[in-house]
Protein backbone atom coordinates (compact mmCIF):
# COMPACT_ATOMS: atom_id res chain seq x y z
CA UNK A 1 0.00 0.00 0.00
CA UNK A 2 1.27 3.49 -0.85
CA UNK A 3 2.58 5.61 2.10
CA UNK A 4 0.64 8.86 1.65
CA UNK A 5 3.08 11.18 3.46
CA UNK A 6 6.09 9.83 1.58
CA UNK A 7 4.22 10.06 -1.71
CA UNK A 8 3.43 13.76 -1.12
CA UNK A 9 7.08 14.57 -0.28
CA UNK A 10 8.35 12.77 -3.34
CA UNK A 11 5.81 14.48 -5.57
CA UNK A 12 7.10 17.98 -4.62
CA UNK A 13 10.69 17.08 -5.54
CA UNK A 14 9.63 15.40 -8.76
CA UNK A 15 7.46 18.26 -9.94
CA UNK A 16 10.39 20.74 -9.63
CA UNK A 17 12.53 18.51 -11.86
CA UNK A 18 9.97 17.82 -14.58
CA UNK A 19 10.67 19.48 -17.96
CA UNK A 20 7.22 20.92 -18.70
CA UNK A 21 4.26 22.37 -16.86
CA UNK A 22 1.80 20.07 -18.64
CA UNK A 23 3.68 16.96 -17.56
CA UNK A 24 3.91 18.24 -14.00
CA UNK A 25 0.22 19.06 -13.84
CA UNK A 26 -0.76 15.63 -15.15
CA UNK A 27 1.43 13.82 -12.69
CA UNK A 28 0.24 16.04 -9.85
CA UNK A 29 -3.40 15.18 -10.60
CA UNK A 30 -2.61 11.46 -10.76
CA UNK A 31 -0.67 11.65 -7.50
CA UNK A 32 -3.52 13.40 -5.77
CA UNK A 33 -6.05 10.83 -7.02
CA UNK A 34 -3.85 7.92 -6.01
CA UNK A 35 -3.12 9.30 -2.57
CA UNK A 36 -6.80 10.12 -2.09
CA UNK A 37 -7.83 6.56 -2.93
CA UNK A 38 -5.21 5.19 -0.58
CA UNK A 39 -6.23 7.59 2.17
CA UNK A 40 -9.91 6.68 1.76
CA UNK A 41 -9.12 3.00 1.95
CA UNK A 42 -6.93 3.46 5.01
CA UNK A 43 -9.18 5.87 6.92
CA UNK A 44 -12.60 4.55 5.85
CA UNK A 45 -12.10 0.87 6.33
CA UNK A 46 -15.29 -1.16 6.79
CA UNK A 47 -16.10 -2.05 10.34
CA UNK A 48 -16.19 -5.79 9.70
CA UNK A 49 -16.64 -6.52 13.37
CA UNK A 50 -19.90 -4.59 13.34
CA UNK A 51 -20.98 -6.00 9.98
CA UNK A 52 -20.28 -9.57 11.03
CA UNK A 53 -22.12 -8.90 14.27
CA UNK A 54 -25.19 -7.72 12.41
CA UNK A 55 -25.07 -10.75 10.14
CA UNK A 56 -24.65 -13.15 13.07
CA UNK A 57 -27.50 -11.48 14.93
CA UNK A 58 -29.80 -11.84 11.92
CA UNK A 59 -28.78 -15.49 11.49
CA UNK A 60 -29.37 -16.21 15.18
CA UNK A 61 -32.81 -14.65 15.08
CA UNK A 62 -33.65 -16.77 12.05
CA UNK A 63 -32.55 -19.89 13.95
CA UNK A 64 -34.58 -18.87 17.01
CA UNK A 65 -37.77 -18.53 14.99
CA UNK A 66 -36.92 -21.77 13.15
CA UNK A 67 -37.21 -23.59 16.47
CA UNK A 68 -40.91 -22.71 16.48
CA UNK A 69 -41.54 -24.01 12.96
CA UNK A 70 -42.02 -27.72 13.66
CA UNK A 71 -44.48 -27.09 16.48
CA UNK A 72 -46.45 -24.60 14.41
CA UNK A 73 -46.54 -26.97 11.43
CA UNK A 74 -47.77 -29.88 13.58
CA UNK A 75 -50.39 -27.72 15.27
CA UNK A 76 -51.63 -26.39 11.94
CA UNK A 77 -51.78 -29.95 10.58
CA UNK A 78 -53.79 -31.15 13.61
CA UNK A 79 -56.33 -28.33 13.31
CA UNK A 80 -56.55 -28.80 9.54
CA UNK A 81 -57.25 -32.49 10.04
CA UNK A 82 -59.96 -31.67 12.57
CA UNK A 83 -61.60 -29.25 10.15
CA UNK A 84 -61.46 -31.79 7.31
CA UNK A 85 -62.92 -34.48 9.56
CA UNK A 86 -65.85 -32.27 10.49
CA UNK A 87 -66.51 -31.55 6.83
CA UNK A 88 -66.56 -35.30 6.15
CA UNK A 89 -69.01 -35.76 9.02
CA UNK A 90 -71.48 -33.46 7.26
CA UNK A 91 -71.85 -36.09 4.55
CA UNK A 92 -72.29 -38.86 7.13
CA UNK A 93 -75.05 -36.93 8.90
CA UNK A 94 -76.75 -36.36 5.58
CA UNK A 95 -76.65 -40.09 4.83
CA UNK A 96 -77.97 -40.90 8.31
CA UNK A 97 -80.85 -38.50 7.81
CA UNK A 98 -81.61 -40.21 4.53
CA UNK A 99 -81.99 -43.57 6.34
CA UNK A 100 -84.57 -42.01 8.70
CA UNK A 101 -86.56 -40.51 5.85
CA UNK A 102 -86.55 -43.80 3.95
CA UNK A 103 -87.71 -45.64 7.09
CA UNK A 104 -90.64 -43.23 7.39
CA UNK A 105 -92.03 -44.43 4.08
CA UNK A 106 -95.40 -46.12 4.35
CA UNK A 107 -94.62 -48.41 1.42
CA UNK A 108 -92.05 -50.56 3.27
CA UNK A 109 -92.36 -53.07 6.13
CA UNK A 110 -90.49 -53.36 9.43
CA UNK A 111 -87.91 -55.78 8.01
CA UNK A 112 -86.90 -53.12 5.50
CA UNK A 113 -86.94 -50.49 8.22
CA UNK A 114 -84.56 -52.68 10.21
CA UNK A 115 -82.12 -52.53 7.30
CA UNK A 116 -82.24 -48.73 7.38
CA UNK A 117 -81.77 -48.82 11.14
CA UNK A 118 -78.68 -51.03 10.79
CA UNK A 119 -77.23 -48.75 8.10
CA UNK A 120 -77.92 -45.79 10.38
CA UNK A 121 -75.90 -47.43 13.20
CA UNK A 122 -73.05 -48.26 10.83
CA UNK A 123 -72.86 -44.63 9.71
CA UNK A 124 -72.95 -43.41 13.31
CA UNK A 125 -70.07 -45.79 14.11
CA UNK A 126 -68.08 -44.43 11.15
CA UNK A 127 -68.69 -40.91 12.39
CA UNK A 128 -67.30 -41.70 15.84
CA UNK A 129 -64.32 -43.58 14.39
CA UNK A 130 -63.41 -40.52 12.31
CA UNK A 131 -63.66 -38.27 15.34
CA UNK A 132 -61.53 -40.58 17.50
CA UNK A 133 -58.83 -40.83 14.81
CA UNK A 134 -58.60 -37.11 14.13
CA UNK A 135 -55.56 -35.04 14.96
CA UNK A 136 -52.05 -36.44 15.23
CA UNK A 137 -48.99 -36.22 17.42
CA UNK A 138 -50.12 -32.84 18.79
CA UNK A 139 -53.51 -34.14 19.89
CA UNK A 140 -57.16 -34.40 18.91
CA UNK A 141 -59.22 -31.22 19.29
CA UNK A 142 -62.57 -32.77 18.34
CA UNK A 143 -62.51 -36.10 20.17
CA UNK A 144 -60.65 -38.57 22.35
CA UNK A 145 -59.45 -42.14 21.95
CA UNK A 146 -60.13 -42.81 25.65
CA UNK A 147 -63.61 -44.30 25.97
CA UNK A 148 -64.91 -42.33 28.93
CA UNK A 149 -63.25 -39.00 28.13
CA UNK A 150 -65.28 -36.44 26.22
CA UNK A 151 -62.89 -33.53 26.67
CA UNK A 152 -60.66 -33.15 23.60
CA UNK A 153 -57.09 -31.90 23.63
CA UNK A 154 -56.05 -28.27 23.98
CA UNK A 155 -53.08 -27.51 21.75
CA UNK A 156 -50.42 -25.01 22.79
CA UNK A 157 -47.66 -23.29 20.83
CA UNK A 158 -45.47 -20.20 21.00
CA UNK A 159 -45.13 -17.31 18.58
CA UNK A 160 -41.92 -15.87 20.08
CA UNK A 161 -38.74 -17.79 20.97
CA UNK A 162 -38.31 -18.44 24.70
CA UNK A 163 -41.57 -16.60 25.46
CA UNK A 164 -43.37 -17.73 28.64
CA UNK A 165 -46.70 -17.01 26.95
CA UNK A 166 -48.49 -19.83 25.09
CA UNK A 167 -51.06 -19.53 22.35
CA UNK A 168 -53.84 -22.12 22.64
CA UNK A 169 -56.24 -23.99 20.38
CA UNK A 170 -59.22 -25.06 22.48
CA UNK A 171 -60.93 -28.29 21.47
CA UNK A 172 -64.63 -28.98 21.11
CA UNK A 173 -66.01 -32.54 21.31
CA UNK A 174 -67.74 -33.34 18.01
CA UNK A 175 -68.45 -37.04 18.30
CA UNK A 176 -71.95 -38.34 18.89
CA UNK A 177 -71.80 -40.40 22.05
CA UNK A 178 -73.69 -41.17 25.27
CA UNK A 179 -73.57 -43.31 28.36
CA UNK A 180 -76.09 -44.68 30.89
CA UNK A 181 -75.45 -44.23 34.61
CA UNK A 182 -77.13 -46.97 36.62
CA UNK A 183 -78.41 -46.85 40.22
CA UNK A 184 -74.96 -47.80 41.58
CA UNK A 185 -73.30 -44.88 39.80
CA UNK A 186 -71.59 -47.09 37.21
CA UNK A 187 -71.44 -45.87 33.63
CA UNK A 188 -72.33 -48.09 30.69
CA UNK A 189 -71.13 -47.13 27.21
CA UNK A 190 -72.36 -48.36 23.82
CA UNK A 191 -70.09 -50.21 21.44
CA UNK A 192 -68.95 -48.44 18.32
CA UNK A 193 -72.07 -49.62 16.49
CA UNK A 194 -74.37 -49.65 19.50
CA UNK A 195 -75.05 -53.38 19.81
CA UNK A 196 -73.46 -53.81 23.24
CA UNK A 197 -73.53 -51.75 26.44
CA UNK A 198 -70.38 -52.18 28.55
CA UNK A 199 -69.56 -50.90 32.01
CA UNK A 200 -66.45 -48.80 32.06
CA UNK A 201 -63.83 -49.25 33.36
CA UNK A 202 -64.36 -52.78 32.11
CA UNK A 203 -64.19 -55.52 34.71
CA UNK A 204 -62.44 -58.79 33.94
CA UNK A 205 -64.84 -61.24 32.30
CA UNK A 206 -67.56 -58.61 31.73
CA UNK A 207 -68.66 -58.90 28.10
CA UNK A 208 -71.36 -56.27 28.46
CA UNK A 209 -75.08 -56.37 27.81
CA UNK A 210 -76.19 -57.17 24.27
CA UNK A 211 -79.10 -55.01 23.16
CA UNK A 212 -81.67 -57.10 21.28
CA UNK A 213 -84.31 -55.95 18.81
CA UNK A 214 -86.87 -57.67 21.04
CA UNK A 215 -85.86 -55.72 24.18
CA UNK A 216 -88.32 -53.24 25.58
CA UNK A 217 -86.64 -49.84 25.71
CA UNK A 218 -88.32 -47.06 27.62
CA UNK A 219 -86.55 -43.76 27.15
CA UNK A 220 -87.59 -40.20 28.03
CA UNK A 221 -85.43 -37.80 26.01
CA UNK A 222 -86.46 -34.85 28.22
CA UNK A 223 -85.30 -36.35 31.52
CA UNK A 224 -82.83 -38.94 30.24
CA UNK A 225 -84.59 -41.69 32.23
CA UNK A 226 -84.12 -45.09 30.59
CA UNK A 227 -84.75 -48.78 31.20
CA UNK A 228 -84.00 -51.85 29.09
CA UNK A 229 -85.88 -55.11 29.71
CA UNK A 230 -85.53 -58.52 28.09
CA UNK A 231 -88.50 -59.94 26.26
CA UNK A 232 -90.64 -61.93 28.72
CA UNK A 233 -88.93 -60.56 31.83
CA UNK A 234 -90.48 -58.22 34.38
CA UNK A 235 -87.38 -56.41 35.65
CA UNK A 236 -84.99 -54.37 33.50
CA UNK A 237 -81.43 -55.59 33.12
CA UNK A 238 -80.26 -51.97 32.97
CA UNK A 239 -81.90 -48.80 34.13
CA UNK A 240 -80.70 -45.33 34.99
CA UNK A 241 -80.10 -42.00 33.31
CA UNK A 242 -78.78 -41.47 29.78
CA UNK A 243 -76.45 -38.52 29.15
CA UNK A 244 -75.61 -37.38 25.63
CA UNK A 245 -72.28 -35.98 24.49
CA UNK A 246 -71.29 -34.01 21.41
CA UNK A 247 -73.72 -34.08 18.50
CA UNK A 248 -76.35 -35.94 20.53
CA UNK A 249 -77.44 -38.58 17.99
CA UNK A 250 -78.24 -41.99 19.51
CA UNK A 251 -78.27 -45.55 18.21
CA UNK A 252 -81.34 -46.85 16.45
CA UNK A 253 -82.56 -49.01 19.39
CA UNK A 254 -83.24 -45.72 21.20
CA UNK A 255 -85.41 -44.66 18.26
CA UNK A 256 -87.63 -47.73 18.39
CA UNK A 257 -85.46 -49.62 15.88
CA UNK A 258 -87.06 -47.30 13.27
CA UNK A 259 -90.41 -49.06 13.56
CA UNK A 260 -92.16 -46.41 15.68
CA UNK A 261 -93.27 -43.31 13.71
CA UNK A 262 -93.02 -41.08 16.77
CA UNK A 263 -89.50 -42.31 17.52
CA UNK A 264 -88.53 -41.70 13.89
CA UNK A 265 -89.68 -38.10 14.29
CA UNK A 266 -87.42 -37.86 17.36
CA UNK A 267 -84.52 -39.28 15.34
CA UNK A 268 -85.09 -36.75 12.57
CA UNK A 269 -85.19 -33.88 15.08
CA UNK A 270 -81.94 -35.12 16.65
CA UNK A 271 -80.28 -35.32 13.22
CA UNK A 272 -81.29 -31.77 12.34
CA UNK A 273 -80.06 -30.51 15.70
CA UNK A 274 -76.76 -32.40 15.19
CA UNK A 275 -76.30 -30.78 11.78
CA UNK A 276 -76.78 -27.36 13.33
CA UNK A 277 -74.28 -28.20 16.09
CA UNK A 278 -71.81 -29.47 13.52
CA UNK A 279 -71.99 -26.23 11.53
CA UNK A 280 -71.19 -24.35 14.74
CA UNK A 281 -68.27 -26.69 15.50
CA UNK A 282 -66.88 -26.22 11.98
CA UNK A 283 -67.01 -22.44 12.41
CA UNK A 284 -65.13 -22.69 15.72
CA UNK A 285 -62.43 -24.96 14.30
CA UNK A 286 -62.03 -22.88 11.13
CA UNK A 287 -61.53 -19.79 13.29
CA UNK A 288 -58.83 -21.64 15.24
CA UNK A 289 -57.27 -22.79 11.97
CA UNK A 290 -57.15 -19.24 10.62
CA UNK A 291 -55.35 -18.11 13.77
CA UNK A 292 -52.72 -20.83 13.90
CA UNK A 293 -52.10 -20.67 10.14
CA UNK A 294 -51.51 -16.92 10.38
CA UNK A 295 -49.00 -17.47 13.21
CA UNK A 296 -47.24 -20.20 11.23
CA UNK A 297 -47.00 -18.09 8.06
CA UNK A 298 -45.79 -15.03 9.98
CA UNK A 299 -43.11 -17.12 11.67
CA UNK A 300 -41.98 -18.42 8.27
CA UNK A 301 -41.84 -14.86 6.94
CA UNK A 302 -39.67 -13.75 9.89
CA UNK A 303 -37.23 -16.58 9.24
CA UNK A 304 -36.97 -15.65 5.56
CA UNK A 305 -36.53 -11.95 6.34
CA UNK A 306 -33.76 -12.52 8.91
CA UNK A 307 -31.93 -14.93 6.62
CA UNK A 308 -32.21 -12.43 3.76
CA UNK A 309 -30.95 -9.64 6.03
CA UNK A 310 -27.89 -11.67 7.04
CA UNK A 311 -27.12 -12.43 3.39
CA UNK A 312 -27.61 -8.81 2.29
CA UNK A 313 -25.35 -7.46 5.05
CA UNK A 314 -22.56 -9.80 4.02
CA UNK A 315 -23.00 -9.09 0.31
CA UNK A 316 -23.07 -5.33 0.87
CA UNK A 317 -19.88 -5.49 2.94
CA UNK A 318 -18.12 -7.46 0.22
CA UNK A 319 -19.35 -5.10 -2.48
CA UNK A 320 -18.12 -1.98 -0.67
CA UNK A 321 -14.77 -3.59 0.03
CA UNK A 322 -14.35 -4.59 -3.61
CA UNK A 323 -15.33 -1.15 -4.92
CA UNK A 324 -12.80 0.64 -2.70
CA UNK A 325 -10.04 -1.82 -3.62
CA UNK A 326 -10.73 -1.36 -7.34
CA UNK A 327 -10.74 2.43 -7.03
CA UNK A 328 -7.39 2.40 -5.20
CA UNK A 329 -5.93 0.01 -7.76
CA UNK A 330 -7.13 2.15 -10.66
CA UNK A 331 -5.67 5.37 -9.26
CA UNK A 332 -2.38 3.68 -8.37
CA UNK A 333 -2.04 2.26 -11.89
CA UNK A 334 -2.82 5.66 -13.39
CA UNK A 335 -0.22 7.41 -11.21
CA UNK A 336 2.43 4.80 -11.97
CA UNK A 337 1.78 5.05 -15.68
CA UNK A 338 2.13 8.84 -15.73
CA UNK A 339 5.12 8.75 -13.43
CA UNK A 340 6.89 6.23 -15.64
CA UNK A 341 6.27 8.37 -18.71
CA UNK A 342 7.49 11.52 -16.96
CA UNK A 343 10.66 9.88 -15.63
CA UNK A 344 11.59 8.34 -18.97
CA UNK A 345 11.20 11.25 -21.42
CA UNK A 346 11.19 15.00 -21.47
CA UNK A 347 9.09 17.15 -23.78
CA UNK A 348 11.57 16.67 -26.65
CA UNK A 349 11.70 12.93 -26.31
CA UNK A 350 15.02 12.85 -24.38
CA UNK A 351 15.73 10.76 -21.31
CA UNK A 352 15.62 12.82 -18.10
CA UNK A 353 18.33 12.94 -15.53
CA UNK A 354 18.80 9.72 -13.66
CA UNK A 355 18.94 11.74 -10.46
CA UNK A 356 15.15 11.94 -10.52
CA UNK A 357 14.86 8.15 -10.78
CA UNK A 358 17.37 7.76 -7.94
CA UNK A 359 15.36 10.25 -5.88
CA UNK A 360 12.26 8.11 -6.41
CA UNK A 361 14.10 4.91 -5.53
CA UNK A 362 15.61 6.35 -2.37
CA UNK A 363 12.28 7.76 -1.17
CA UNK A 364 10.47 4.43 -1.46
N, C-alpha and C positions, 0 to 999 in steps of 0.2 A: 504494500500500500504506500502511496506517495506521502512523504512528510511535508505537510503544508508549509510550515515555517521555513524549511530549507528550500523548498521550491520557490517561495517568494523572494528569498535572498539571492538565489541563483538567477532568477529572472531579471532583477535589476542590473546585475553585472553583464548579463548577456545582451540586454537591450542596448547598453551603451556601446557595445562592440559591433553590433549589427550594421551592415553597410547601407541600409536604406530605411526610411521611415515606414514605408509600406510593409516591409518584412517584419519590422519591430512591432508594428501595430497588430499584425496578424498573429504573431507569436504571443503577444501580450493577451489578446483575446482568448486564445486557446489555453494559455496558462491559467487565466482566471476561471475559465469554464471547468478545467480539469481540477483545479484546487477547490472550486465550489462543490463539485460532485463528490470529491473525497471528503470535504468537510461535512457535507450533508450526511454522508454514509457513516462518518465517525461520530457525529454529534446527534444524529437522529436515528440511531439504531432502534429496531423494533424491540419492544419489551416482551421477549419471548416467554419470560416467566409468567407475566400477566396473561398473555395469549393462551399459553398452555393451561393455565389455571382456569380460564374461562371455558376452554374446550373440555377439560376434565370435569368441570362442574356440570356442564350440559350433558356429558356422557353419563355421569353418575345419576343425574335426575332422570334420564331416560331409563337407566337400569332400575331405579327405585319404582317408577311407574310400571315397568315391565313385570315386577313382582306381583302386581295386582291383576295382571292379564288373565292368568289361568283361572283364578277364582271367578273373575267377572265372566269369562267365557262359559265356565261350567254352570254358573248361576243363570246366565241368559239361556243356555241350552235347557236347563231344568224347567224354567218358566215357559219357554217356547213349547216344550213337550207337553206341559200341562194344558196350555191353550189349545194345542192341536188335538189332544185327547178329548177335551170338552167339545170341540167342534165335531169330532167323530160321534160323540154321545148324542148329539142332536139327531143324527140319522137313526141311531138305535131307538131313541124315544119315539121317533116318527113311526118306525116299524112296529114298535110295541103298541102304539095307539091304533095302528091298522088292524092288529090282531083283535083288539077289543071291538072295533067297529064291525069287523067280519063276524065276530061271535054274536053280535046283536041282531044279525039277520034272522028273520022269521022263516027263512026257507031252508035252514039247516037244522040238524038234530043235535042232541047233547054229545054224541060221540064225535061229531065234527067240531063242536065247541071245545071239547077236551083237547083236540089237536091244536087249536088256536091257543088254548091255555098253556099247553106244553111249550109251544113256540115262544109265547110271551115270557115264560120262566127262563128259557134258554137265552133270550135276548137280554133279560135282566142280569143273568149271570155274566154274559159277555161285557155288559156295561161295568159291573163291579170289578171284573178282571182287569179291564182297561184302566180303571181308576187306581187299583192297587199297584199296577205295574208302571204307573206314570213316574216321571222324574228321572233320577239317576243318582250318581255318587253324592250330589249335593242334598238330595232329599226329595220328598214327594209333597207338593203343596196342595194337592187336591184329594189325597187319600192316605191310607196307611196299610202296610202289609201285616200289621199285628191285628189279630181278629177283634179284640175288644177295645181298640183305640180308634176313636173317631176324630182325633185332633191331628191334622196334617202338620208337616214340618214348617218351621219358619226359617227361611234362608237369610244368612247374613253375609255382608261383604263390605269392603272399605273402598273409598274413592280417593284417599290420600295415603301415601306411604307412612307407616308407623303412627297413624292416627288412632286415638283411643275410641273414636266414634264409629259405630257400625251403621250401615244402611241395612234395612230389613225388607224382606218380601214375606208378607203374612199369608199363610195358607187358608184355604176355605174348603171344608169337606164337601165333595161333590159326588160321592157314591150314593147308592140308594139302598140303605140298610136298616135293620131294626133288631131288637132283641126283646125277649119276654122275661120279666122278673117275676119269679114265683113267690109263694107265701113265705119261703125261707130266706128270701133275699138273693137267691142264686139266679144268674142270668143265663138264658138259653138263646143261642144264636142259630139262624138258619144256615144250611149248607149253601154253597155257591149257587145252586139251582133250586134251593128251597125245599127239597124233599125230606130233609132230616133236620131236627132241632137238637142241638148239642149244648150241654152245660159247659160253660167255660169259666175258669180253666178246666180242661178236660181231665176227668179222673180215669185212672187206669181201668181198662175193661169196659168203660162206658161208651157204647156205640151210638148213643143218642136215641131220640124218639122219631121213628119214621111216620111221616104224615101221609095218611091214606085218603084216597078220594071218597071213601065211605065214612070218614070221620065227621062228626058233627062239630062244626066250628061256630062258636058264638063270639062275635067281635063287635064292640062299640067303638067306632072310630073317633067319637067325641071324647070319651073318657079313657080309651085305651084298654078297657077291661076285656079280657079274652079267656076262653076256656076251650079245650080240645078234648073230645070224648070219643072213645072207640065205639064202633057200631055194635049195639046190643048191650053196652055197659051203662051203668047208671052214674058212675063217678068219672069226672075228667081225669085224664092222665097228666094233663098240664093245665094250670090256670094261673092267672096273674095279671100283670099289666104290660101292654106292648108299648114300646117307645121307638119312634121313628128317628132316623138320622139321615142327613143329607137331602136328597131329592124327594124322599118320602113315598116312593112307589113300593108296594108290597108284592109278595108272591101270589100266584093265582088262587091258592087254596083260601086266601083271606078275601078273595072276591068271588066266593061261591063256586070256585072251579069254572067260572064263566057260564054257569047254567042258570044263575039267578039274575033276572033283568035289573033289579034294583042294585045288586052288587056290581053289575057291569057299569051302571051309571056312576057308581062310586069310583070304579077303576078309571073311567074316562076322566072324571074330575081330578083324580090324583095325577094322571098323566099330563093334563093341561097345566096343573099347578107346578109339576116338575119341570115342564118346558119353560115356564116363566122363571122359575128359580135358576134353571140352567143358563138362561140368557143373562140373568144378573151375575152369575158366577163368571161367565165368559167376560163380561164387562170388567169385573174386578181384576181378573187375571191379565187381561189385555192392558189394563192401566199399569199393573205391576211390570209387565213386559216392556212397555214403553219406557218406564223409568230405568229399569236395569240396562236396557239396550242403549239408552242415551248415555248412561254412566260408562258403559263399556266402550262405546264409540269415542267419547271424549277422552278416555284414558289412552286409547290407541292414538288419537290425534296428538296428545301431549308427548307421547313417546316419539312419534315421527318428527314433531317440531324440535324437540331437544336433540335428537340425533342429527337433524338437518343443521341446527345451530352449531353443534360441535364441528361438523364437516365444513361449514361455511367459514367459521373462525380460522380453522387450520388452512383452508384454501386461500383466504384473504391474506393471512400472514405470509404464506409462501409467495403469493403474487407481488405483494409490496416489496419483499426482500429481493425477488428477481428483478423487478423494475429498477430498484435503486442500484443493484449490481450492474445491470446493463448500461444505465446512464453513466456510472463512473467509468466503466470500461470504454464506452464510446468517447467520452471526453479525454481520457488518458491516451487512447489511440490517436485522436485528433491532435493533441498537443505533441505527442512523440513524432508524428508525421511532419508537422510544421517545424519542429525543432531540428529534426534531421535535415530537412531541406535548407533551413537557415544556416546550420553549421557547415554544410557541405559546399555551398556556392554563394557568391555575392551577386549583386545585381548584374554584373557583366559576365557571369558564368565562371568566375575564378574561385578556386578553393580558398576559404578564409584561413586566417591564422590558426594554427594548431593550439595556440594558447587558450582559445575559447573552449575547444574540446577538452583540454586538460583541466580548465576551470570547472567544467561540467562534471568530469570524472572525479575530481578531488572533492567536489561538494556532495556527491552522492556515494 
